[in-house]
Amino acid sequence: MAPRAYWKGTLKLSLVACPVVLYPASTAVAKTRFHMINKDTGNRLKQQMVDAETGDIVESNQKARGYEVRKGKYVEIEPEELESVQIESNHTIDIESFVPRDEIDRRYLNHPYYIAPDGKAGIDAFAVIRDAMKDQDRVALARIVLTNREHVMAIEPLGKGLLGTTLRYPYELRDETDYFDDIKTPKITKDMVELAGHILDSKAAHFDPSTFKDEYEDALKALVRRKAAGKKIEVPEPEERPSNVINLMDALKQSLKGRSAAKKRGHSTARRRSSHRRAPRKAHRSTARARKAG
């Protein structure tokens, strides 16, 4: 059974249009989640909305949305009034431009979605838009309304479909100079940089998310299993942070030496395994020659 669509609408490129559906590309279903419970009864707790001034519990039919125009003064906005904010991107992904992939600053990337054709009617138009982007190696920028907010979305080919990633607005990003301006510029030697480069080379790899392992999640699940089984949980002593200052050049040399030693151990282990595999064949040949001589 196909998953339920998160959004339905139309993908438009100039006069070319096709019906599409959006599905969230990420999920947190497998994450370990905790509920708030009453320590005395073990029952789950439920949250209630409380009036900040009177302390009275507010029922669902009494809740409303309000925008704070000044301290403690709110203007109430009705749901139907929000519906009056109708813009074309409410039900349309209208492609406005195409940009080179490497020009998109990764800090702007927000939430990913899968975009698929909705039915057979517009599949030709969908394929044309997708394949044109493949040929040009460009990313489409479009606008879409999700959860009552308009977003800019970057769209690119992914397999038989499209990947749409909502982008943050500039006002949502913090200025890096606020955090980096106080970083000093120390004097480091060329030898240090070259040694660090060798360490980087020794750890060179390809991006493979299948190797990612959420060790904290695994440990969390193990803890829950032990607790549920009635086993005692030993709380480790907090680790002390090392206070000694080490020489940077020595640390770089030791790091490189450690990587080289690990490689040598790996090679020698491989040779031992290989020799163990060859040994039975040698013994077999020696026995065969002895029989022939006899």
C-alpha positions as YAML, in Angstrom:
chain: A
units: angstrom
residues:
- id: 1
  name: MET
  ca: [0.00, 0.00, 0.00]
- id: 2
  name: ALA
  ca: [1.39, 3.38, -1.06]
- id: 3
  name: PRO
  ca: [2.06, 5.87, 1.78]
- id: 4
  name: ARG
  ca: [-0.37, 8.72, 2.26]
- id: 5
  name: ALA
  ca: [0.62, 11.89, 0.43]
- id: 6
  name: TYR
  ca: [1.68, 14.84, 2.58]
- id: 7
  name: TRP
  ca: [0.73, 17.39, -0.10]
- id: 8
  name: LYS
  ca: [-1.03, 17.32, -3.48]
- id: 9
  name: GLY
  ca: [-0.88, 19.95, -6.17]
- id: 10
  name: THR
  ca: [0.59, 20.88, -9.53]
- id: 11
  name: LEU
  ca: [4.20, 21.17, -10.69]
- id: 12
  name: LYS
  ca: [4.54, 23.94, -13.28]
- id: 13
  name: LEU
  ca: [7.34, 24.89, -15.65]
- id: 14
  name: SER
  ca: [6.07, 27.80, -17.74]
- id: 15
  name: LEU
  ca: [3.04, 26.34, -19.59]
- id: 16
  name: VAL
  ca: [3.99, 22.72, -18.84]
- id: 17
  name: ALA
  ca: [2.15, 21.37, -15.81]
- id: 18
  name: CYS
  ca: [1.50, 18.02, -14.15]
- id: 19
  name: PRO
  ca: [-0.24, 16.84, -10.96]
- id: 20
  name: VAL
  ca: [2.23, 15.73, -8.26]
- id: 21
  name: VAL
  ca: [2.30, 14.46, -4.69]
- id: 22
  name: LEU
  ca: [4.83, 15.11, -1.91]
- id: 23
  name: TYR
  ca: [6.03, 12.61, 0.67]
- id: 24
  name: PRO
  ca: [8.39, 13.41, 3.57]
- id: 25
  name: ALA
  ca: [11.79, 11.90, 2.73]
- id: 26
  name: SER
  ca: [12.88, 11.59, 6.38]
- id: 27
  name: THR
  ca: [11.29, 9.98, 9.43]
- id: 28
  name: ALA
  ca: [11.90, 9.81, 13.16]
- id: 29
  name: VAL
  ca: [9.65, 6.78, 13.73]
- id: 30
  name: ALA
  ca: [12.56, 4.50, 14.69]
- id: 31
  name: LYS
  ca: [13.90, 6.91, 17.31]
- id: 32
  name: THR
  ca: [13.51, 5.93, 20.96]
- id: 33
  name: ARG
  ca: [10.93, 8.22, 22.55]
- id: 34
  name: PHE
  ca: [10.00, 8.74, 26.17]
- id: 35
  name: HIS
  ca: [6.65, 9.79, 27.65]
- id: 36
  name: MET
  ca: [6.16, 11.80, 30.80]
- id: 37
  name: ILE
  ca: [4.68, 9.60, 33.56]
- id: 38
  name: ASN
  ca: [3.55, 9.92, 37.17]
- id: 39
  name: LYS
  ca: [6.34, 8.46, 39.34]
- id: 40
  name: ASP
  ca: [3.82, 7.38, 41.99]
- id: 41
  name: THR
  ca: [1.26, 5.64, 39.75]
- id: 42
  name: GLY
  ca: [3.25, 4.90, 36.60]
- id: 43
  name: ASN
  ca: [0.44, 6.43, 34.55]
- id: 44
  name: ARG
  ca: [1.13, 8.64, 31.54]
- id: 45
  name: LEU
  ca: [0.70, 12.39, 31.99]
- id: 46
  name: LYS
  ca: [-1.21, 14.63, 29.62]
- id: 47
  name: GLN
  ca: [-0.48, 18.28, 28.95]
- id: 48
  name: GLN
  ca: [-3.05, 21.00, 29.42]
- id: 49
  name: MET
  ca: [-3.13, 24.60, 28.27]
- id: 50
  name: VAL
  ca: [-3.28, 27.09, 31.14]
- id: 51
  name: ASP
  ca: [-4.13, 30.79, 31.06]
- id: 52
  name: ALA
  ca: [-0.85, 32.56, 31.88]
- id: 53
  name: GLU
  ca: [-2.62, 35.21, 34.00]
- id: 54
  name: THR
  ca: [-5.51, 33.43, 35.74]
- id: 55
  name: GLY
  ca: [-4.02, 29.94, 35.91]
- id: 56
  name: ASP
  ca: [-7.32, 28.46, 34.65]
- id: 57
  name: ILE
  ca: [-7.26, 25.38, 32.41]
- id: 58
  name: VAL
  ca: [-8.26, 26.30, 28.84]
- id: 59
  name: GLU
  ca: [-10.36, 23.78, 26.88]
- id: 60
  name: SER
  ca: [-9.79, 23.08, 23.19]
- id: 61
  name: ASN
  ca: [-12.81, 25.12, 22.05]
- id: 62
  name: GLN
  ca: [-11.45, 28.16, 23.90]
- id: 63
  name: LYS
  ca: [-8.04, 28.18, 22.19]
- id: 64
  name: ALA
  ca: [-7.27, 30.69, 19.44]
- id: 65
  name: ARG
  ca: [-4.26, 32.07, 17.58]
- id: 66
  name: GLY
  ca: [-3.00, 35.51, 18.47]
- id: 67
  name: TYR
  ca: [-0.16, 37.76, 17.33]
- id: 68
  name: GLU
  ca: [1.52, 39.93, 19.97]
- id: 69
  name: VAL
  ca: [1.35, 43.51, 18.71]
- id: 70
  name: ARG
  ca: [2.80, 44.90, 21.93]
- id: 71
  name: LYS
  ca: [3.73, 43.53, 25.35]
- id: 72
  name: GLY
  ca: [0.76, 41.48, 26.59]
- id: 73
  name: LYS
  ca: [-1.57, 42.72, 23.81]
- id: 74
  name: TYR
  ca: [-2.63, 40.21, 21.15]
- id: 75
  name: VAL
  ca: [-4.68, 40.46, 17.97]
- id: 76
  name: GLU
  ca: [-6.71, 37.27, 17.42]
- id: 77
  name: ILE
  ca: [-6.58, 35.65, 13.97]
- id: 78
  name: GLU
  ca: [-9.42, 33.29, 13.00]
- id: 79
  name: PRO
  ca: [-8.72, 30.13, 10.93]
- id: 80
  name: GLU
  ca: [-10.95, 31.37, 8.09]
- id: 81
  name: GLU
  ca: [-9.01, 34.65, 8.07]
- id: 82
  name: LEU
  ca: [-5.81, 32.68, 7.48]
- id: 83
  name: GLU
  ca: [-7.53, 30.99, 4.54]
- id: 84
  name: SER
  ca: [-7.98, 34.46, 3.00]
- id: 85
  name: VAL
  ca: [-4.21, 34.61, 2.50]
- id: 86
  name: GLN
  ca: [-4.44, 32.86, -0.86]
- id: 87
  name: ILE
  ca: [-1.39, 32.82, -3.09]
- id: 88
  name: GLU
  ca: [-0.75, 30.67, -6.13]
- id: 89
  name: SER
  ca: [1.82, 28.50, -4.36]
- id: 90
  name: ASN
  ca: [-0.95, 27.22, -2.05]
- id: 91
  name: HIS
  ca: [-1.60, 24.41, -4.52]
- id: 92
  name: THR
  ca: [1.16, 24.87, -7.07]
- id: 93
  name: ILE
  ca: [4.91, 24.29, -7.19]
- id: 94
  name: ASP
  ca: [5.77, 26.99, -9.71]
- id: 95
  name: ILE
  ca: [9.37, 26.71, -10.95]
- id: 96
  name: GLU
  ca: [10.83, 30.21, -11.14]
- id: 97
  name: SER
  ca: [14.47, 29.58, -12.07]
- id: 98
  name: PHE
  ca: [17.26, 27.03, -12.44]
- id: 99
  name: VAL
  ca: [20.59, 27.42, -10.67]
- id: 100
  name: PRO
  ca: [23.89, 25.49, -10.67]
- id: 101
  name: ARG
  ca: [23.85, 22.85, -7.94]
- id: 102
  name: ASP
  ca: [27.13, 23.99, -6.34]
- id: 103
  name: GLU
  ca: [25.83, 27.54, -5.84]
- id: 104
  name: ILE
  ca: [23.35, 26.46, -3.15]
- id: 105
  name: ASP
  ca: [24.79, 27.16, 0.29]
- id: 106
  name: ARG
  ca: [24.18, 23.99, 2.35]
- id: 107
  name: ARG
  ca: [23.18, 26.07, 5.38]
- id: 108
  name: TYR
  ca: [19.95, 26.92, 3.56]
- id: 109
  name: LEU
  ca: [18.90, 23.26, 3.14]
- id: 110
  name: ASN
  ca: [16.01, 22.38, 5.43]
- id: 111
  name: HIS
  ca: [13.53, 19.48, 4.99]
- id: 112
  name: PRO
  ca: [13.65, 16.93, 2.12]
- id: 113
  name: TYR
  ca: [10.56, 15.62, 0.28]
- id: 114
  name: TYR
  ca: [10.00, 13.08, -2.48]
- id: 115
  name: ILE
  ca: [8.00, 14.44, -5.41]
- id: 116
  name: ALA
  ca: [6.18, 11.88, -7.59]
- id: 117
  name: PRO
  ca: [3.60, 12.16, -10.39]
- id: 118
  name: ASP
  ca: [-0.01, 11.91, -9.20]
- id: 119
  name: GLY
  ca: [-1.59, 9.38, -11.55]
- id: 120
  name: LYS
  ca: [-0.86, 8.73, -15.22]
- id: 121
  name: ALA
  ca: [-2.30, 11.94, -16.66]
- id: 122
  name: GLY
  ca: [0.79, 14.12, -16.25]
- id: 123
  name: ILE
  ca: [3.56, 11.54, -16.24]
- id: 124
  name: ASP
  ca: [4.90, 12.68, -19.64]
- id: 125
  name: ALA
  ca: [5.21, 16.30, -18.47]
- id: 126
  name: PHE
  ca: [6.79, 15.10, -15.20]
- id: 127
  name: ALA
  ca: [9.39, 13.03, -17.10]
- id: 128
  name: VAL
  ca: [10.20, 15.93, -19.44]
- id: 129
  name: ILE
  ca: [10.86, 18.33, -16.53]
- id: 130
  name: ARG
  ca: [12.91, 15.71, -14.66]
- id: 131
  name: ASP
  ca: [15.05, 14.68, -17.64]
- id: 132
  name: ALA
  ca: [15.67, 18.28, -18.75]
- id: 133
  name: MET
  ca: [17.12, 18.99, -15.30]
- id: 134
  name: LYS
  ca: [19.30, 15.88, -15.56]
- id: 135
  name: ASP
  ca: [20.69, 17.05, -18.89]
- id: 136
  name: GLN
  ca: [21.41, 20.56, -17.64]
- id: 137
  name: ASP
  ca: [22.66, 19.43, -14.19]
- id: 138
  name: ARG
  ca: [20.77, 22.29, -12.63]
- id: 139
  name: VAL
  ca: [18.47, 22.63, -9.62]
- id: 140
  name: ALA
  ca: [15.04, 24.21, -9.92]
- id: 141
  name: LEU
  ca: [13.93, 26.87, -7.45]
- id: 142
  name: ALA
  ca: [10.18, 27.03, -6.82]
- id: 143
  name: ARG
  ca: [7.67, 28.23, -4.22]
- id: 144
  name: ILE
  ca: [5.28, 26.05, -2.25]
- id: 145
  name: VAL
  ca: [2.96, 26.51, 0.75]
- id: 146
  name: LEU
  ca: [3.30, 23.85, 3.48]
- id: 147
  name: THR
  ca: [1.64, 24.08, 6.91]
- id: 148
  name: ASN
  ca: [0.37, 27.60, 6.21]
- id: 149
  name: ARG
  ca: [3.84, 28.88, 5.35]
- id: 150
  name: GLU
  ca: [5.36, 29.67, 1.97]
- id: 151
  name: HIS
  ca: [8.72, 28.05, 1.34]
- id: 152
  name: VAL
  ca: [11.30, 28.26, -1.39]
- id: 153
  name: MET
  ca: [12.05, 24.71, -2.57]
- id: 154
  name: ALA
  ca: [15.08, 23.36, -4.43]
- id: 155
  name: ILE
  ca: [14.07, 20.55, -6.78]
- id: 156
  name: GLU
  ca: [16.43, 18.06, -8.42]
- id: 157
  name: PRO
  ca: [16.16, 14.67, -10.14]
- id: 158
  name: LEU
  ca: [16.40, 11.58, -7.93]
- id: 159
  name: GLY
  ca: [16.03, 8.21, -9.63]
- id: 160
  name: LYS
  ca: [12.64, 8.08, -11.37]
- id: 161
  name: GLY
  ca: [11.31, 10.99, -9.32]
- id: 162
  name: LEU
  ca: [12.33, 14.34, -7.90]
- id: 163
  name: LEU
  ca: [13.79, 15.44, -4.59]
- id: 164
  name: GLY
  ca: [12.42, 18.70, -3.22]
- id: 165
  name: THR
  ca: [14.23, 20.35, -0.32]
- id: 166
  name: THR
  ca: [12.73, 23.36, 1.40]
- id: 167
  name: LEU
  ca: [15.19, 26.20, 1.90]
- id: 168
  name: ARG
  ca: [15.57, 28.57, 4.82]
- id: 169
  name: TYR
  ca: [15.14, 32.29, 4.28]
- id: 170
  name: PRO
  ca: [18.14, 34.57, 4.87]
- id: 171
  name: TYR
  ca: [16.54, 35.95, 8.05]
- id: 172
  name: GLU
  ca: [16.54, 32.40, 9.50]
- id: 173
  name: LEU
  ca: [20.31, 32.08, 9.27]
- id: 174
  name: ARG
  ca: [22.67, 33.53, 11.84]
- id: 175
  name: ASP
  ca: [25.66, 35.53, 10.67]
- id: 176
  name: GLU
  ca: [28.80, 33.42, 10.93]
- id: 177
  name: THR
  ca: [30.91, 36.49, 11.71]
- id: 178
  name: ASP
  ca: [29.16, 36.72, 15.11]
- id: 179
  name: TYR
  ca: [30.81, 33.40, 15.98]
- id: 180
  name: PHE
  ca: [34.04, 33.41, 14.00]
- id: 181
  name: ASP
  ca: [35.32, 36.98, 14.36]
- id: 182
  name: ASP
  ca: [36.94, 36.30, 17.75]
- id: 183
  name: ILE
  ca: [38.88, 33.29, 16.46]
- id: 184
  name: LYS
  ca: [42.57, 34.19, 16.56]
- id: 185
  name: THR
  ca: [44.92, 33.59, 13.64]
- id: 186
  name: PRO
  ca: [47.85, 31.65, 15.09]
- id: 187
  name: LYS
  ca: [51.16, 31.11, 13.36]
- id: 188
  name: ILE
  ca: [51.37, 27.52, 12.17]
- id: 189
  name: THR
  ca: [54.24, 26.08, 10.18]
- id: 190
  name: LYS
  ca: [54.04, 24.52, 6.74]
- id: 191
  name: ASP
  ca: [55.29, 21.22, 8.24]
- id: 192
  name: MET
  ca: [52.29, 21.08, 10.56]
- id: 193
  name: VAL
  ca: [49.85, 21.61, 7.70]
- id: 194
  name: GLU
  ca: [51.60, 18.94, 5.61]
- id: 195
  name: LEU
  ca: [51.49, 16.45, 8.51]
- id: 196
  name: ALA
  ca: [47.79, 17.16, 9.00]
- id: 197
  name: GLY
  ca: [47.34, 16.64, 5.24]
- id: 198
  name: HIS
  ca: [48.94, 13.18, 5.50]
- id: 199
  name: ILE
  ca: [46.52, 12.29, 8.31]
- id: 200
  name: LEU
  ca: [43.62, 13.44, 6.15]
- id: 201
  name: ASP
  ca: [44.90, 11.29, 3.26]
- id: 202
  name: SER
  ca: [45.14, 8.26, 5.55]
- id: 203
  name: LYS
  ca: [41.45, 8.71, 6.48]
- id: 204
  name: ALA
  ca: [40.22, 9.39, 2.93]
- id: 205
  name: ALA
  ca: [36.95, 7.63, 2.11]
- id: 206
  name: HIS
  ca: [33.76, 7.94, 0.09]
- id: 207
  name: PHE
  ca: [30.42, 9.15, 1.46]
- id: 208
  name: ASP
  ca: [28.50, 6.02, 2.45]
- id: 209
  name: PRO
  ca: [25.58, 6.64, 4.85]
- id: 210
  name: SER
  ca: [25.09, 2.86, 5.26]
- id: 211
  name: THR
  ca: [28.16, 2.96, 7.54]
- id: 212
  name: PHE
  ca: [26.53, 5.50, 9.88]
- id: 213
  name: LYS
  ca: [25.76, 3.93, 13.26]
- id: 214
  name: ASP
  ca: [23.70, 5.71, 15.90]
- id: 215
  name: GLU
  ca: [25.62, 4.38, 18.91]
- id: 216
  name: TYR
  ca: [23.66, 6.50, 21.37]
- id: 217
  name: GLU
  ca: [20.34, 5.13, 20.06]
- id: 218
  name: ASP
  ca: [21.65, 1.55, 20.39]
- id: 219
  name: ALA
  ca: [22.86, 2.22, 23.94]
- id: 220
  name: LEU
  ca: [19.52, 3.85, 24.81]
- id: 221
  name: LYS
  ca: [17.57, 0.79, 23.61]
- id: 222
  name: ALA
  ca: [19.92, -1.51, 25.55]
- id: 223
  name: LEU
  ca: [19.38, 0.57, 28.69]
- id: 224
  name: VAL
  ca: [15.58, 0.35, 28.29]
- id: 225
  name: ARG
  ca: [15.78, -3.45, 27.80]
- id: 226
  name: ARG
  ca: [17.94, -3.87, 30.93]
- id: 227
  name: LYS
  ca: [15.65, -1.64, 32.99]
- id: 228
  name: ALA
  ca: [12.53, -3.49, 31.76]
- id: 229
  name: ALA
  ca: [14.20, -6.80, 32.72]
- id: 230
  name: GLY
  ca: [14.72, -5.52, 36.26]
- id: 231
  name: LYS
  ca: [18.49, -5.27, 36.01]
- id: 232
  name: LYS
  ca: [20.43, -2.61, 37.88]
- id: 233
  name: ILE
  ca: [21.78, 0.29, 35.86]
- id: 234
  name: GLU
  ca: [25.33, 1.24, 36.78]
- id: 235
  name: VAL
  ca: [25.93, 4.97, 36.40]
- id: 236
  name: PRO
  ca: [29.55, 5.60, 35.29]
- id: 237
  name: GLU
  ca: [31.70, 8.24, 36.90]
- id: 238
  name: PRO
  ca: [31.91, 11.45, 34.85]
- id: 239
  name: GLU
  ca: [35.05, 11.59, 32.73]
- id: 240
  name: GLU
  ca: [37.56, 14.27, 33.55]
- id: 241
  name: ARG
  ca: [38.69, 16.43, 30.68]
- id: 242
  name: PRO
  ca: [42.47, 16.31, 30.17]
- id: 243
  name: SER
  ca: [44.05, 19.49, 31.45]
- id: 244
  name: ASN
  ca: [47.57, 18.95, 30.12]
- id: 245
  name: VAL
  ca: [48.59, 20.95, 27.08]
- id: 246
  name: ILE
  ca: [50.32, 18.80, 24.46]
- id: 247
  name: ASN
  ca: [52.70, 19.90, 21.79]
- id: 248
  name: LEU
  ca: [50.79, 20.20, 18.49]
- id: 249
  name: MET
  ca: [53.67, 18.94, 16.34]
- id: 250
  name: ASP
  ca: [54.12, 15.89, 18.61]
- id: 251
  name: ALA
  ca: [50.39, 15.17, 18.45]
- id: 252
  name: LEU
  ca: [50.43, 15.31, 14.64]
- id: 253
  name: LYS
  ca: [53.45, 12.98, 14.44]
- id: 254
  name: GLN
  ca: [51.94, 10.50, 16.91]
- id: 255
  name: SER
  ca: [48.63, 10.55, 15.02]
- id: 256
  name: LEU
  ca: [50.38, 9.79, 11.75]
- id: 257
  name: LYS
  ca: [52.52, 7.10, 13.39]
- id: 258
  name: GLY
  ca: [49.41, 5.52, 14.87]
- id: 259
  name: ARG
  ca: [47.72, 5.35, 11.47]
- id: 260
  name: SER
  ca: [50.84, 3.81, 9.90]
- id: 261
  name: ALA
  ca: [51.09, 1.17, 12.66]
- id: 262
  name: ALA
  ca: [47.41, 0.30, 12.22]
- id: 263
  name: LYS
  ca: [47.93, -0.13, 8.48]
- id: 264
  name: LYS
  ca: [50.94, -2.39, 9.06]
- id: 265
  name: ARG
  ca: [48.98, -4.51, 11.51]
- id: 266
  name: GLY
  ca: [46.19, -4.79, 8.97]
- id: 267
  name: HIS
  ca: [48.61, -5.90, 6.24]
- id: 268
  name: SER
  ca: [50.38, -8.43, 8.50]
- id: 269
  name: THR
  ca: [47.03, -9.87, 9.65]
- id: 270
  name: ALA
  ca: [45.96, -10.23, 6.05]
- id: 271
  name: ARG
  ca: [49.25, -11.98, 5.19]
- id: 272
  name: ARG
  ca: [48.84, -14.37, 8.15]
- id: 273
  name: ARG
  ca: [45.31, -15.21, 7.08]
- id: 274
  name: SER
  ca: [46.50, -15.78, 3.54]
- id: 275
  name: SER
  ca: [49.37, -18.05, 4.70]
- id: 276
  name: HIS
  ca: [46.97, -20.03, 6.92]
- id: 277
  name: ARG
  ca: [44.76, -20.58, 3.92]
- id: 278
  name: ARG
  ca: [47.73, -21.73, 1.77]
- id: 279
  name: ALA
  ca: [49.27, -24.03, 4.42]
- id: 280
  name: PRO
  ca: [46.83, -26.97, 4.01]
- id: 281
  name: ARG
  ca: [47.44, -27.00, 0.26]
- id: 282
  name: LYS
  ca: [51.24, -27.23, 0.79]
- id: 283
  name: ALA
  ca: [50.79, -30.09, 3.25]
- id: 284
  name: HIS
  ca: [48.52, -31.84, 0.79]
- id: 285
  name: ARG
  ca: [51.12, -31.50, -2.02]
- id: 286
  name: SER
  ca: [53.92, -32.84, 0.26]
- id: 287
  name: THR
  ca: [51.80, -35.86, 1.21]
- id: 288
  name: ALA
  ca: [50.98, -36.51, -2.42]
- id: 289
  name: ARG
  ca: [54.67, -36.42, -3.41]
- id: 290
  name: ALA
  ca: [55.58, -38.85, -0.59]
- id: 291
  name: ARG
  ca: [52.94, -41.31, -1.76]
- id: 292
  name: LYS
  ca: [54.21, -41.11, -5.32]
- id: 293
  name: ALA
  ca: [57.81, -41.73, -4.23]
- id: 294
  name: GLY
  ca: [56.73, -44.73, -2.14]
...
